[in-house]
Amino acid sequence: MTDTPQDSRRRYSAPVVDGPGKAASRSMLRAVGFTDEDFTKPQVGIASTWSNLTPCNSHIDELARRASDGADAAGGKGVIFNTITISDGIANGTEGMKYSLVSREVIADSIETVTACEGFDGVVAIGGCDKNMPGCMMGLARLNRPSVFVYGGTILPGKGHTDIVSVFEAMGAHSRGDLDLIQVKQIEETAIPGPGSCGGMYTANTMASAIEALGMSLPGSSAQNAVSQAKSDDCHAAGEAVLELLARDIKPSDIMTREAFENAITVVIALGGSTNAVLHLIAMASTIDVELSLEDFTRLGKRVPVLADLRPSGHYMMSELVEIGGIQPMMKMLLDAGMLHGDCLTVTGKTLAENLAKVAPYPDGQKIIAPLEAPVKAESHLRMLYGNLAPEGAVAKITGKEGTHFTGSARVFGSEEEAQARINDGTVVAGDVVVIRYEGPRGGPGMREMLTPTSAIMGRGLGSEVALITDGRFSGGSHGFVVGHVTPEAFEGGPLALVEDGDIITIDAEADIIEVNIDNDTLMRRRAAWQQPAPRCARGVLAKYARTVSSASLGAVTDLPE
C-alpha cells in the first residue's frame, strides 16, 4: 500500500488506512470485516439512531443496513455506528425531559466525534425522533463532508384516527371527568400501532420536511411511512448518493445556504409546522455559519400562507399526506408562485427546481393541502412576539382557531410540575394566563417541552379560554394559545421572572406583541428585589449544558465561539 490517497474521494480515510505505517489500523478493521479491496474504497459512516426505547427509532437498525448496502453498491465501504436517542413522548412531564434538548447537542457531538476520529469520507445520518434530526444535521454541518440525511419515516394512525397527542389529551379529559380510566386505557393501548415518528405535523415530521426543503435529504424522504418499501429504497439510495457527492465534492456548506434555509422556513410555515423548527433551524444555520434570526421567520411569514390541514390544529396525519404525494407537490406549488429559491443545490446534485420539474400535482378532491388562493391561514402561524415581557423575542404558534388576541390575569408557577398540578385540580380557570418560568435553557436546565400542561388545558376544554407562556418550549403536538422561548429567560433575570399573580398580560398575534400591563418603575423595583435562584444541577451533563448553552433566540447551541 502507498502513502498517498487512491483518489480525491478518500481525503479522510486514506490517512487512517494507507501505507505500511497503518498496518495496525488495517488489522483492527479486518477483524470487523474489511478486505484488501475495502481499504481502497471511500468510507461512508452510517450514523444510526436505532434504539428500542421508542417507536420513532425502533426500526432504524434495518434502515442503516440498507444505507450501508447502498454505499457498498456504489463503490464505497459503509460502516455503521450508533448515536443516542431519547423519547420526548415518554419523558414529557417529568424531570427526564430536561435531557431532551440536551440530547440534540450530544448527538451532534457524537457524530462529529466518531466521523472525525475514524476518518469517514462521507456520512449518511438517519434520524427518527424530534432531536435526532437537528442533532444529526448539526453534526453533518460541523464536519462539512459529503452527506445525506434520511428520515426514519412516520407512524401509521392508531385506532379511531388516534396518535400520541390523543393519549395526552385523554389524560386531560379524564381529569375533567369526561373519560373514565377504562376509556383512557383503550386509547393508550391502540394509539401507537408500531414503528415510526409521531403522526401529525409535530416536530419530527416538521423537521423532516424542513430538511428535505433545505436540500439535505433525497426528494420524498420526509413523506414516507416508516415501515414501507419506499423508506427502505430511500435509505439504499442515500448510501449511493453519498458516493456521487464525494465524486463531485459537494458538501453541506454548498447546500445549506441562507436561501436554502429560507426554503426550509417557507415549507415549515406552509405545513403549519412546530415551533421547535424555529429553535432548530436557527441552531443548524449557526452551526454552518449562516446568519438566521427570528426576524427571518417574521419576514417570510408575511408572504407565506398556511396550506396544510394537519394535526395538531388540523385534522389529517402525515401518513395521509404520504398517500397523496407528500410535500413535493406542495413545494412545486410554492416554487411556481415564486416562494422558493429554485436554484439551490441539493444532495441529488441537482437544483431544487430540477428536482421538482416533473412532480405531478395533488389528486383532484384532496382536502389536506389547500390551494394558494384559499389557504388555511393567509399568513404564518409562527409568530415572533416582542414587548416588555420578551425584549429579545418569543415564539407563538397561533393558527387563528384559538383567536389572535388574548388578555388575561397571570397565574405564575416556577416549574412545569407546579402548573400541571394546578391545571388538573381546577385552580387554573378561564381568563388565566398560565406563566411557567425557570424552564429555559439555563434555568431548567434543558428547556423542557410543555406538552403535558398544554394537553391538560385542551383536555379540560380550556384551549381557547386559557393562554400559556413560558421560557421553556412546546412539543409539536401542543396547540392552543401558547407562547414559548421567552427571552431573556427568567433564570437570567428576564422580565418573566418579575411577573406576579394577577398581573394583566396581553398577547397580540396580529401586532406581534407580548406585554405585561405594569409600568417601568414597578418593573425596576421588582428587578432590584429579585435574586437569581441557585442552579438546579451542580455536576453532570445538565450542569455542563447550563454553563455553555446560548439563548433560545440564538438556537440554544453550546458551541458558539468565544
VEXNUKOL-202866 format. One record per residue (C-alpha): residue in one letter; z, y, x. Coordinates in steps of 0.001 Angstrom, whole numbers, plus 500000, padded with zeros to 6 digits. Layout:
# VEXNUKOL-202866
AZYX ...
# end
This chain:
# VEXNUKOL-202866
M500000500000500000 T499212503522501151 D501479506547501290 T499076508616499177 P498676508615495385 Q495942506395493961 D494806509191491629 S495945512532490275 R497459510843487220 R500177509298489408 R501722512532490620 Y505279511380489892 S505171507580490092 A503368507373493439 P506282508830495460 V508546506218493860 V506462503068494433 D503724503707497030 G503839502781500699 P505881500477502953 G508911502698502637 K509162501977498893 A509426498195499131 A512947498289497684 S511763500273494651 R508959497804494039 S511325494877494451 M513588496230491707 L510627496777489388 R509206493316489994 A512412491949488506 V511651493729485192 G508052492535485031 F505919494762487273 T502979493141489094 D500981494338492093 E498424495814489720 D501092497717487751 F502091499661490865 T498639501271490911 K498819502461487293 P500202505704485848 Q503661505038484453 V504389506155480907 G508028506378479865 I508614505399476239 A511735507267475101 S513113505258472186 T515867506463469887 W516384502975468467 S519789502147467044 N521034500043464173 L523660502611463228 T521284504470460895 P518237503551458797 C516403506518460322 N516179504696463657 S516732501008462914 H513017500134463217 I512132502202466272 D512500499335468747 E509314497803467375 L507573501185467346 A508497501690471000 R506927498343471896 R503745499382470083 A503619502650472025 S504117500771475273 D501304498377474325 G499069501396473692 A499800502839477110 D499087499460478706 A495817499059476799 A494621502433478069 G495256501504481706 G498825502687482165 K502152500933482523 G504586501522479687 V508304501493480488 I510720501615477551 F514091503326477825 N516635504376475237 T518415507567474404 I521139508081471808 T521139508898468139 I523857509861465709 S523719509857461895 D524337513087460033 G524341511179456752 I527270509067457931 A529201511783459784 N528851514634457259 G532167515975456033 T534133514558458972 E535198515708462422 G532473513459463797 M529840515868462509 K530831518245465308 Y528898515953467632 S525657516204465652 L524071519318467153 V525627518389470495 S523558515190470398 R520366517261470469 E521332518516473919 V522425515046475076 I519069513598474005 A517151516330475837 D519334515867478918 S518877512093478922 I515082512142478522 E514825514710481303 T517215512702483489 V515561509297483116 T511981510539483336 A512568512755486364 C514649510116488160 E512282507208487603 G509086509141488255 F507237508631484965 D503877510395484918 G503809510845481144 V506067510279478161 V505935509081474566 A509096510095472698 I509888508504469328 G512463510163467069 G513652509319463591 C516659511472462657 D517389515187462475 K518494515908466059 N516296513223467663 M513168515267467135 P514106518641468615 G516098516801471295 C513015514804472268 M510838517899472209 M513225519887474386 G513283517039476902 L509469516922476955 A509300520707477332 R511690520734480291 L509690518015482070 N506285519518481211 R504446516252481869 P501643514914479624 S503489513783476497 V503176512838472836 F505914512880470197 V505934510201467477 Y507885510479464235 G509577507254463123 G508494507836459529 T510018508458456127 I512092506145453967 L510942504977450530 P512736506216447388 G515741504358446081 K516157503018442575 G515664505718439973 H513972508067442473 T517215508489444427 D517970509258448060 I520927510128450274 V521415513542448645 S521674511764445284 V524733509975446673 F526366513175447931 E525771514893444585 A527051511862442692 M530339512313444523 G530491515908443251 A529625514786439734 H532454512248439906 S534952514928440909 R533887516881437806 G534269513785435635 D530600513296434816 L530239509959436631 D532721507111436917 L533241505149440124 I531042502289438949 Q528121504674438444 V528696506258441847 K528748502796443437 Q525470501865441723 I523793504927443250 E525443504224446620 E524098500658446646 T520476501467445787 A519661504949447128 I518822503799450679 P516394500852450365 G515501500314454036 P514385501909457305 G513177505486457622 S514371509062457627 C515850510772454562 G513167511030451915 G512961514688450887 M511758517717452813 Y515078517625454617 T515462518293458337 A513812515088459602 N510613515449457583 T510646519208458165 M510816518834461938 A508240516030461989 S505843518301460090 A506613521245462363 I505940519183465495 E502618517945464122 A501645521541463282 L502749522522466780 G500170520083468133 M502566517691469891 S502024514728467532 L498817512973466611 P497317514071463266 G499081512376460377 S502165511297462353 S504556513335460227 A503497511819456892 Q503679508050457233 N506132505557455812 A508498504167458419 V507506500572457730 S503718500674457496 Q500610499724459401 A499795503427459682 K503005504102461589 S502509501092463861 D498971502264464622 D500226505811465228 C502562504546467953 H499842502487469663 A497501505486469570 A500205507743471036 G500554505450474048 E496798505579474544 A496695509354474084 V499082509982476976 L496571508408479379 E493890510800478167 L496280513727478554 L497020512554482111 A493305512358482889 R492820515922481627 D496178517199482944 I497143518580479532 K500870519344479479 P503314520565476804 S503066524124478162 D499341524048477349 I500087523105473758 M503457524700472920 T502242528294472950 R503508531182470862 E500560530772468486 A501365527076468108 F504961527923467193 E503627530338464580 N501617527441463155 A504790525352463011 I506717528109461215 T503863528563458733 V503825524863457846 V507630524735457524 I507531527631455063 A504655526163453038 L506555522881452736 G509829524551451705 G511489523101454802 S515019523046456138 T516965525996457571 N517559523801460625 A513924524405461549 V514872527984462431 L517531526819464884 H515433524026466381 L512129525868466725 I513850528773468491 A515554526253470807 M512303524403471523 A510495527672472223 S513288528805474534 T513005525574476498 I509268526037477094 D509797529784477857 V508094531089474711 E509692534105473035 L510597533323469424 S513198535010467250 L514491535339463705 E512135538270463222 D509139535949463624 F510286533942460608 T510632537151458605 R507203538443459646 L505383535217458848 G507422534674455706 K505983537809454128 R502485536340454070 V503052532588453797 P503916531124450371 V505909528022449500 L503433525439448206 A505359522150448080 D507404520846445168 L509565518653447388 R513249517835447413 P515903519142447681 S514880522084445500 G511779520410444112 H511016517049442566 Y508943514885444898 M509694512900448067 M507829512625451354 S506606509121450542 E504818510572447513 L503211513240449691 V502103510414452015 E500262508801449074 I498068511869448531 G497223512563452184 G500312514023453845 I500324517521455298 Q496787517555456737 P495015518753453542 M497621521498453139 M497105522558456751 K493342522685456091 M494050524983453113 L496181527244455286 L493608527262458088 D490787528163455722 A492938531010454387 G493439532403457894 M497126531485458039 L496918529096461029 H495657529604464568 G492838527088464695 D492147527484468412 C495493525977469506 L495176522901471720 T496774519640470536 V497642516241472009 T494284514890470846 G492698517113473485 K491006518954470626 T491959522160468866 L493819522242465580 A490641523379463816 E488680520480465296 N491357518016464140 L491216519416460600 A487423519830460326 K486795516638458341 V490064516453456394 A489427515878452692 P491264517934450055 Y494073516530447949 P493028514402444961 D492483516204441674 G495508516337439432 Q498193516002442110 K501248518157441484 I503063518034444812 I501205520812446685 A500349523931444688 P497153525919445277 L497443529098447311 E496604531201444270 A499510529737442269 P502304528979444773 V505795527728444058 K507053530952445655 A504913533840446862 E506991534446449996 S509147532321452265 H512281530610451015 L513761531030454521 R515343534480454571 M516755536117457686 L519626538300456458 Y521332541184458254 G524183543502457455 N527812544223458303 L528613540501457905 A525778539370460182 P524715542102462635 E522753539538464680 G521353537738461667 A521977534842459314 V519676532258457741 A519449531667453999 K517470529103452043 I516647530826448768 T513974529137446670 G514389531575443794 K515559528856441413 E519140529972442011 G518161533663441857 T517645536105444692 H520803538214444396 F524466537246444323 T527612539377444307 G530978537701444173 S534549537537445360 A535308535960448733 R537307532754448840 V537969532193452544 F538504528911454400 G538997528211458086 S537241524840458070 E534896522658456075 E537737520318455077 E539765523167453530 A536771524315451498 Q535883520808450364 A539363520147449039 R539405523371447033 I535923522754445610 N536925519270444489 D540206520349442869 G538595523171440892 T540071526091442842 V536544527338443543 V535151528806440321 A532073530604439098 G531671534001440754 D533154532927444082 V531535533346447477 V532903530448449497 V533374531574453118 I533644528752455671 R534275530123459146 Y535213528912462636 E532462526286462277 G529940527941464612 P528544526508467851 R531619527525469864 G534256527727467182 G533647524347465570 P532652523437468141 G529289521989467232 M528126523999464188 R528652521321461544 E526349520969458551 M527848521797455172 L526067519158453085 T529304517785451658 P530595521098450212 T527151522246449030 S526595518885447338 A530042519117445740 I529172522560444375 M525901521232442951 G527624518126441598 R530188520289439790 G527383522236438124 L528064525474440022 G524819525678442003 S523728528998440503 E527260530378439986 V528818529967443452 A527464531135446809 L528482529682450175 I528270531449453541 T529201530054456942 D528760530364460690 G528024526641460535 R524719525349459291 F523257523305456454 S521628519957456042 G518011519984454969 G519395518354451844 S521542521375450966 H520416523627448158 G521939526337446044 F522787529923447055 V523671529182450684 V523682531290453870 G524369529834457311 H524022530585461024 V526012533823460545 T526064535595463913 P528086536602465793 E530204533608464773 A533827534054463733 F535229532481466909 E533508535228468926 G535087537925466737 G532124538302464416 P532707540118461116 L533025536796459275 A536424536450460977 L537601539642459279 V536829538753455650 E539828538313453322 D540203536647449940 G538981538944447192 D536577540999449307 I533340541601447433 I530312540122449173 T526689540829448286 I523744538632449251 D520318540126448549 A517453537770449388 E514817540363448495 A516129543167450718 D517393540513453195 I520934541918453278 I524372540307453523 E527265542758453234 V530971542807452594 N531970545799450489 I534627547294452763 D534386550406454890 N534130550519458675 D537674551869459099 T539080548832457287 L536937546511459380 M538141548213462561 R541814547854461528 R541299544176460800 R539487543712464098 A542359545283466014 A544765542810464411 W542511539751464884 Q543269537218467594 Q540839534573468787 P542017531088467851 A542750528618470622 P539773526368471440 R539879523170469400 C538867520995472370 A540111521192475964 R538145518347477573 G535124516195476886 V531630516853475609 L532681519220472804 A534640521406475224 K531742521430477680 Y529354522295474864 A531556525155473647 R531623526649477150 T527841526565477620 V526232526965474181 S524387530130473191 S524492531931469859 A522770530298466890 S520356533248466817 L519175532072470259 G518826528444469175 A522296527217470239 V520910525938473535 T523025525006476536 D520678525687479445 L519943529403479270 P519525530884482754 E522421532947484080 
# end
